[in-house]
């Protein structure tokens, strides 16, 4: 009786990781286009209103550090008195 249970669980134990892998690959195909559109929109808005030093950061360090610097400047601009944005 104990061997029969192990024999029936063995295919399930071998099949479960394959099913998870297929699910992950399917989700990547769904998520990929969504991620690209969001980055394109952020890049367009960044390049429209970025300062020269932020564009230089984009060229030298990549998009993520430049976008972080841009958003820090925008938050700081809203916090400083006398600046209208």
C-alpha positions in Angstrom: 0.0 0.0 0.0 2.8 2.4 0.8 4.6 1.8 -2.5 1.4 2.5 -4.5 1.1 6.0 -3.0 4.7 6.8 -3.8 4.2 5.6 -7.4 1.1 7.8 -8.0 2.8 10.8 -6.4 6.0 10.5 -8.5 4.5 11.6 -11.8 2.8 14.5 -10.0 6.0 15.5 -8.4 7.8 15.4 -11.7 5.0 17.2 -13.6 4.5 20.1 -11.2 7.8 22.0 -11.9 7.2 21.7 -15.6 3.7 23.1 -15.2 5.1 26.0 -13.2 7.7 26.7 -15.8 5.1 26.7 -18.6 3.0 29.1 -16.5 5.9 31.4 -16.0 6.8 31.4 -19.7 3.2 32.2 -20.6 3.1 35.1 -18.1 6.3 36.5 -19.5 4.8 36.6 -22.9 1.7 38.5 -21.5 3.8 40.9 -19.4 6.5 41.8 -21.9 4.4 44.1 -24.1 2.9 45.8 -21.1 6.3 46.5 -19.6 7.6 48.0 -22.9 4.7 50.4 -23.3 5.1 51.8 -19.8 8.8 52.3 -20.3 8.3 54.1 -23.6 5.8 56.5 -22.1 8.1 57.3 -19.1 11.0 57.8 -21.5 9.0 60.2 -23.6 7.9 62.3 -20.7 11.4 62.2 -19.2 13.0 63.5 -22.4 10.4 66.2 -22.9 11.2 67.9 -19.6 14.6 66.7 -18.4 17.4 69.0 -17.7 20.8 68.6 -19.5 22.4 67.1 -16.4 19.6 64.5 -16.2 20.0 63.7 -19.9 23.8 63.2 -19.2 23.0 60.8 -16.4 20.7 58.9 -18.8 23.5 58.6 -21.3 26.2 57.7 -18.9 24.3 55.6 -16.3 21.1 54.4 -18.0 17.5 55.1 -17.7 16.7 54.0 -14.1 19.2 56.3 -12.4 18.3 59.3 -14.6 14.6 58.8 -14.0 15.2 58.6 -10.2 17.1 61.9 -10.4 14.3 63.5 -12.4 11.6 62.4 -10.0 13.7 63.7 -7.0 14.0 67.1 -8.7 10.2 67.1 -9.4 9.4 66.3 -5.7 11.9 68.8 -4.5 10.3 71.5 -6.7 6.9 70.9 -5.2 8.3 71.1 -1.7 10.2 74.4 -2.0 8.2 77.5 -1.3 7.7 80.0 -4.1 8.1 77.5 -6.9 5.0 77.0 -9.0 4.8 73.6 -10.7 
